[in-house]
Amino acid sequence: MKKGLFKTLARINKVILPRISKRNLNRLSKFEKAVVAYRYWVTVNSLD
């Protein structure tokens, strides 16, 4: 069930949240860094 939940969150993130991967990660605001960290956390948990 945990994996299914994270897969669903990953699909929602792909649609709703902005892509930040093409930008310089050193120049992001704190909010944008938090979004990147959240997306990373969801992605890692959906792949396990």
PDB file of N, CA, C and O in Angstrom:
ATOM      1  N   MET A   1       0.821  -1.191   0.000  1.00  0.00           N
ATOM      2  CA  MET A   1       0.000   0.000   0.000  1.00  0.00           C
ATOM      3  C   MET A   1       0.871   1.265   0.000  1.00  0.00           C
ATOM      4  O   MET A   1       0.541   2.252  -0.657  1.00  0.00           O
ATOM      5  N   LYS A   2       1.981   1.225   0.739  1.00  0.00           N
ATOM      6  CA  LYS A   2       2.859   2.388   0.814  1.00  0.00           C
ATOM      7  C   LYS A   2       3.400   2.752  -0.570  1.00  0.00           C
ATOM      8  O   LYS A   2       3.442   3.925  -0.941  1.00  0.00           O
ATOM      9  N   LYS A   3       3.809   1.744  -1.319  1.00  0.00           N
ATOM     10  CA  LYS A   3       4.372   1.995  -2.643  1.00  0.00           C
ATOM     11  C   LYS A   3       3.310   2.587  -3.575  1.00  0.00           C
ATOM     12  O   LYS A   3       3.607   3.489  -4.358  1.00  0.00           O
ATOM     13  N   GLY A   4       2.099   2.092  -3.493  1.00  0.00           N
ATOM     14  CA  GLY A   4       1.007   2.606  -4.315  1.00  0.00           C
ATOM     15  C   GLY A   4       0.693   4.061  -3.996  1.00  0.00           C
ATOM     16  O   GLY A   4       0.422   4.858  -4.894  1.00  0.00           O
ATOM     17  N   LEU A   5       0.731   4.397  -2.717  1.00  0.00           N
ATOM     18  CA  LEU A   5       0.487   5.772  -2.293  1.00  0.00           C
ATOM     19  C   LEU A   5       1.547   6.708  -2.874  1.00  0.00           C
ATOM     20  O   LEU A   5       1.224   7.785  -3.375  1.00  0.00           O
ATOM     21  N   PHE A   6       2.801   6.296  -2.805  1.00  0.00           N
ATOM     22  CA  PHE A   6       3.868   7.140  -3.324  1.00  0.00           C
ATOM     23  C   PHE A   6       3.844   7.220  -4.847  1.00  0.00           C
ATOM     24  O   PHE A   6       4.205   8.253  -5.411  1.00  0.00           O
ATOM     25  N   LYS A   7       3.431   6.166  -5.513  1.00  0.00           N
ATOM     26  CA  LYS A   7       3.298   6.228  -6.973  1.00  0.00           C
ATOM     27  C   LYS A   7       2.211   7.227  -7.362  1.00  0.00           C
ATOM     28  O   LYS A   7       2.361   7.967  -8.335  1.00  0.00           O
ATOM     29  N   THR A   8       1.121   7.247  -6.601  1.00  0.00           N
ATOM     30  CA  THR A   8       0.055   8.210  -6.857  1.00  0.00           C
ATOM     31  C   THR A   8       0.537   9.634  -6.607  1.00  0.00           C
ATOM     32  O   THR A   8       0.254  10.538  -7.393  1.00  0.00           O
ATOM     33  N   LEU A   9       1.271   9.830  -5.503  1.00  0.00           N
ATOM     34  CA  LEU A   9       1.829  11.148  -5.215  1.00  0.00           C
ATOM     35  C   LEU A   9       2.791  11.594  -6.314  1.00  0.00           C
ATOM     36  O   LEU A   9       2.815  12.771  -6.673  1.00  0.00           O
ATOM     37  N   ALA A  10       3.575  10.672  -6.845  1.00  0.00           N
ATOM     38  CA  ALA A  10       4.519  11.004  -7.915  1.00  0.00           C
ATOM     39  C   ALA A  10       3.780  11.458  -9.167  1.00  0.00           C
ATOM     40  O   ALA A  10       4.215  12.395  -9.836  1.00  0.00           O
ATOM     41  N   ARG A  11       2.677  10.810  -9.485  1.00  0.00           N
ATOM     42  CA  ARG A  11       1.887  11.231 -10.657  1.00  0.00           C
ATOM     43  C   ARG A  11       1.290  12.619 -10.446  1.00  0.00           C
ATOM     44  O   ARG A  11       1.286  13.446 -11.358  1.00  0.00           O
ATOM     45  N   ILE A  12       0.791  12.866  -9.246  1.00  0.00           N
ATOM     46  CA  ILE A  12       0.209  14.179  -8.934  1.00  0.00           C
ATOM     47  C   ILE A  12       1.283  15.258  -8.997  1.00  0.00           C
ATOM     48  O   ILE A  12       1.050  16.340  -9.535  1.00  0.00           O
ATOM     49  N   ASN A  13       2.461  14.960  -8.446  1.00  0.00           N
ATOM     50  CA  ASN A  13       3.566  15.927  -8.465  1.00  0.00           C
ATOM     51  C   ASN A  13       3.980  16.263  -9.885  1.00  0.00           C
ATOM     52  O   ASN A  13       4.307  17.410 -10.188  1.00  0.00           O
ATOM     53  N   LYS A  14       3.967  15.278 -10.741  1.00  0.00           N
ATOM     54  CA  LYS A  14       4.381  15.492 -12.133  1.00  0.00           C
ATOM     55  C   LYS A  14       3.453  16.487 -12.826  1.00  0.00           C
ATOM     56  O   LYS A  14       3.891  17.271 -13.668  1.00  0.00           O
ATOM     57  N   VAL A  15       2.194  16.451 -12.476  1.00  0.00           N
ATOM     58  CA  VAL A  15       1.212  17.337 -13.100  1.00  0.00           C
ATOM     59  C   VAL A  15       1.191  18.718 -12.445  1.00  0.00           C
ATOM     60  O   VAL A  15       1.137  19.733 -13.140  1.00  0.00           O
ATOM     61  N   ILE A  16       1.232  18.760 -11.128  1.00  0.00           N
ATOM     62  CA  ILE A  16       1.005  20.011 -10.402  1.00  0.00           C
ATOM     63  C   ILE A  16       2.274  20.826 -10.181  1.00  0.00           C
ATOM     64  O   ILE A  16       2.290  22.027 -10.453  1.00  0.00           O
ATOM     65  N   LEU A  17       3.332  20.196  -9.693  1.00  0.00           N
ATOM     66  CA  LEU A  17       4.526  20.937  -9.297  1.00  0.00           C
ATOM     67  C   LEU A  17       5.402  21.284 -10.499  1.00  0.00           C
ATOM     68  O   LEU A  17       5.452  20.536 -11.475  1.00  0.00           O
ATOM     69  N   PRO A  18       6.085  22.415 -10.421  1.00  0.00           N
ATOM     70  CA  PRO A  18       6.931  22.836 -11.544  1.00  0.00           C
ATOM     71  C   PRO A  18       8.200  22.004 -11.647  1.00  0.00           C
ATOM     72  O   PRO A  18       8.680  21.455 -10.656  1.00  0.00           O
ATOM     73  N   ARG A  19       8.734  21.918 -12.855  1.00  0.00           N
ATOM     74  CA  ARG A  19      10.023  21.246 -13.060  1.00  0.00           C
ATOM     75  C   ARG A  19      11.129  22.238 -12.763  1.00  0.00           C
ATOM     76  O   ARG A  19      11.147  23.348 -13.295  1.00  0.00           O
ATOM     77  N   ILE A  20      12.035  21.833 -11.923  1.00  0.00           N
ATOM     78  CA  ILE A  20      13.122  22.713 -11.523  1.00  0.00           C
ATOM     79  C   ILE A  20      14.463  22.117 -11.942  1.00  0.00           C
ATOM     80  O   ILE A  20      15.504  22.719 -11.682  1.00  0.00           O
ATOM     81  N   SER A  21      14.464  20.972 -12.570  1.00  0.00           N
ATOM     82  CA  SER A  21      15.703  20.270 -12.879  1.00  0.00           C
ATOM     83  C   SER A  21      16.583  21.003 -13.887  1.00  0.00           C
ATOM     84  O   SER A  21      17.797  20.794 -13.899  1.00  0.00           O
ATOM     85  N   LYS A  22      16.019  21.834 -14.713  1.00  0.00           N
ATOM     86  CA  LYS A  22      16.804  22.543 -15.726  1.00  0.00           C
ATOM     87  C   LYS A  22      17.469  23.800 -15.174  1.00  0.00           C
ATOM     88  O   LYS A  22      18.259  24.442 -15.866  1.00  0.00           O
ATOM     89  N   ARG A  23      17.155  24.148 -13.942  1.00  0.00           N
ATOM     90  CA  ARG A  23      17.693  25.361 -13.345  1.00  0.00           C
ATOM     91  C   ARG A  23      18.899  25.053 -12.479  1.00  0.00           C
ATOM     92  O   ARG A  23      19.110  23.907 -12.081  1.00  0.00           O
ATOM     93  N   ASN A  24      19.688  26.073 -12.187  1.00  0.00           N
ATOM     94  CA  ASN A  24      20.847  25.924 -11.320  1.00  0.00           C
ATOM     95  C   ASN A  24      20.364  25.696  -9.890  1.00  0.00           C
ATOM     96  O   ASN A  24      19.712  26.564  -9.311  1.00  0.00           O
ATOM     97  N   LEU A  25      20.676  24.543  -9.322  1.00  0.00           N
ATOM     98  CA  LEU A  25      20.164  24.200  -8.000  1.00  0.00           C
ATOM     99  C   LEU A  25      20.774  25.061  -6.891  1.00  0.00           C
ATOM    100  O   LEU A  25      20.200  25.163  -5.807  1.00  0.00           O
ATOM    101  N   ASN A  26      21.913  25.673  -7.146  1.00  0.00           N
ATOM    102  CA  ASN A  26      22.539  26.524  -6.130  1.00  0.00           C
ATOM    103  C   ASN A  26      21.830  27.863  -5.983  1.00  0.00           C
ATOM    104  O   ASN A  26      22.005  28.541  -4.971  1.00  0.00           O
ATOM    105  N   ARG A  27      21.041  28.253  -6.963  1.00  0.00           N
ATOM    106  CA  ARG A  27      20.399  29.571  -6.942  1.00  0.00           C
ATOM    107  C   ARG A  27      18.895  29.508  -6.667  1.00  0.00           C
ATOM    108  O   ARG A  27      18.172  30.460  -6.959  1.00  0.00           O
ATOM    109  N   LEU A  28      18.439  28.429  -6.125  1.00  0.00           N
ATOM    110  CA  LEU A  28      17.012  28.294  -5.831  1.00  0.00           C
ATOM    111  C   LEU A  28      16.672  28.957  -4.502  1.00  0.00           C
ATOM    112  O   LEU A  28      17.517  29.072  -3.614  1.00  0.00           O
ATOM    113  N   SER A  29      15.431  29.387  -4.382  1.00  0.00           N
ATOM    114  CA  SER A  29      14.964  29.915  -3.100  1.00  0.00           C
ATOM    115  C   SER A  29      14.716  28.740  -2.151  1.00  0.00           C
ATOM    116  O   SER A  29      14.747  27.579  -2.560  1.00  0.00           O
ATOM    117  N   LYS A  30      14.471  29.060  -0.892  1.00  0.00           N
ATOM    118  CA  LYS A  30      14.239  27.997   0.096  1.00  0.00           C
ATOM    119  C   LYS A  30      12.986  27.196  -0.235  1.00  0.00           C
ATOM    120  O   LYS A  30      12.953  25.981  -0.040  1.00  0.00           O
ATOM    121  N   PHE A  31      11.967  27.866  -0.732  1.00  0.00           N
ATOM    122  CA  PHE A  31      10.745  27.166  -1.103  1.00  0.00           C
ATOM    123  C   PHE A  31      11.003  26.202  -2.254  1.00  0.00           C
ATOM    124  O   PHE A  31      10.533  25.064  -2.230  1.00  0.00           O
ATOM    125  N   GLU A  32      11.746  26.651  -3.260  1.00  0.00           N
ATOM    126  CA  GLU A  32      12.046  25.793  -4.405  1.00  0.00           C
ATOM    127  C   GLU A  32      12.919  24.607  -3.988  1.00  0.00           C
ATOM    128  O   GLU A  32      12.758  23.504  -4.513  1.00  0.00           O
ATOM    129  N   LYS A  33      13.834  24.827  -3.054  1.00  0.00           N
ATOM    130  CA  LYS A  33      14.650  23.723  -2.539  1.00  0.00           C
ATOM    131  C   LYS A  33      13.777  22.714  -1.800  1.00  0.00           C
ATOM    132  O   LYS A  33      14.003  21.507  -1.889  1.00  0.00           O
ATOM    133  N   ALA A  34      12.784  23.211  -1.074  1.00  0.00           N
ATOM    134  CA  ALA A  34      11.864  22.320  -0.370  1.00  0.00           C
ATOM    135  C   ALA A  34      11.046  21.493  -1.358  1.00  0.00           C
ATOM    136  O   ALA A  34      10.790  20.314  -1.114  1.00  0.00           O
ATOM    137  N   VAL A  35      10.639  22.094  -2.464  1.00  0.00           N
ATOM    138  CA  VAL A  35       9.890  21.372  -3.503  1.00  0.00           C
ATOM    139  C   VAL A  35      10.759  20.281  -4.114  1.00  0.00           C
ATOM    140  O   VAL A  35      10.289  19.165  -4.335  1.00  0.00           O
ATOM    141  N   VAL A  36      12.028  20.597  -4.392  1.00  0.00           N
ATOM    142  CA  VAL A  36      12.947  19.607  -4.949  1.00  0.00           C
ATOM    143  C   VAL A  36      13.136  18.454  -3.966  1.00  0.00           C
ATOM    144  O   VAL A  36      13.122  17.289  -4.364  1.00  0.00           O
ATOM    145  N   ALA A  37      13.314  18.774  -2.690  1.00  0.00           N
ATOM    146  CA  ALA A  37      13.504  17.732  -1.676  1.00  0.00           C
ATOM    147  C   ALA A  37      12.259  16.849  -1.548  1.00  0.00           C
ATOM    148  O   ALA A  37      12.372  15.630  -1.424  1.00  0.00           O
ATOM    149  N   TYR A  38      11.083  17.461  -1.577  1.00  0.00           N
ATOM    150  CA  TYR A  38       9.838  16.699  -1.490  1.00  0.00           C
ATOM    151  C   TYR A  38       9.677  15.770  -2.691  1.00  0.00           C
ATOM    152  O   TYR A  38       9.313  14.604  -2.538  1.00  0.00           O
ATOM    153  N   ARG A  39       9.948  16.290  -3.879  1.00  0.00           N
ATOM    154  CA  ARG A  39       9.831  15.454  -5.082  1.00  0.00           C
ATOM    155  C   ARG A  39      10.824  14.301  -5.043  1.00  0.00           C
ATOM    156  O   ARG A  39      10.501  13.184  -5.447  1.00  0.00           O
ATOM    157  N   TYR A  40      12.032  14.570  -4.558  1.00  0.00           N
ATOM    158  CA  TYR A  40      13.048  13.519  -4.436  1.00  0.00           C
ATOM    159  C   TYR A  40      12.589  12.444  -3.458  1.00  0.00           C
ATOM    160  O   TYR A  40      12.714  11.252  -3.739  1.00  0.00           O
ATOM    161  N   TRP A  41      12.058  12.862  -2.310  1.00  0.00           N
ATOM    162  CA  TRP A  41      11.593  11.932  -1.282  1.00  0.00           C
ATOM    163  C   TRP A  41      10.473  11.044  -1.824  1.00  0.00           C
ATOM    164  O   TRP A  41      10.473   9.835  -1.593  1.00  0.00           O
ATOM    165  N   VAL A  42       9.533  11.634  -2.533  1.00  0.00           N
ATOM    166  CA  VAL A  42       8.425  10.870  -3.104  1.00  0.00           C
ATOM    167  C   VAL A  42       8.936   9.902  -4.166  1.00  0.00           C
ATOM    168  O   VAL A  42       8.500   8.752  -4.212  1.00  0.00           O
ATOM    169  N   THR A  43       9.850  10.353  -5.016  1.00  0.00           N
ATOM    170  CA  THR A  43      10.392   9.504  -6.064  1.00  0.00           C
ATOM    171  C   THR A  43      11.138   8.304  -5.494  1.00  0.00           C
ATOM    172  O   THR A  43      10.948   7.178  -5.954  1.00  0.00           O
ATOM    173  N   VAL A  44      11.980   8.538  -4.501  1.00  0.00           N
ATOM    174  CA  VAL A  44      12.746   7.446  -3.892  1.00  0.00           C
ATOM    175  C   VAL A  44      11.816   6.440  -3.246  1.00  0.00           C
ATOM    176  O   VAL A  44      12.043   5.236  -3.368  1.00  0.00           O
ATOM    177  N   ASN A  45      10.791   6.887  -2.572  1.00  0.00           N
ATOM    178  CA  ASN A  45       9.874   5.964  -1.907  1.00  0.00           C
ATOM    179  C   ASN A  45       8.969   5.238  -2.891  1.00  0.00           C
ATOM    180  O   ASN A  45       8.507   4.135  -2.602  1.00  0.00           O
ATOM    181  N   SER A  46       8.708   5.833  -4.042  1.00  0.00           N
ATOM    182  CA  SER A  46       7.866   5.149  -5.019  1.00  0.00           C
ATOM    183  C   SER A  46       8.640   4.063  -5.767  1.00  0.00           C
ATOM    184  O   SER A  46       8.040   3.138  -6.314  1.00  0.00           O
ATOM    185  N   LEU A  47       9.966   4.173  -5.792  1.00  0.00           N
ATOM    186  CA  LEU A  47      10.782   3.192  -6.486  1.00  0.00           C
ATOM    187  C   LEU A  47      11.150   1.980  -5.635  1.00  0.00           C
ATOM    188  O   LEU A  47      11.492   0.929  -6.178  1.00  0.00           O
ATOM    189  N   ASP A  48      11.086   2.107  -4.325  1.00  0.00           N
ATOM    190  CA  ASP A  48      11.464   0.993  -3.440  1.00  0.00           C
ATOM    191  C   ASP A  48      10.596  -0.202  -3.603  1.00  0.00           C
ATOM    192  O   ASP A  48      10.799  -1.209  -2.925  1.00  0.00           O
TER     193      ASP A  48
END
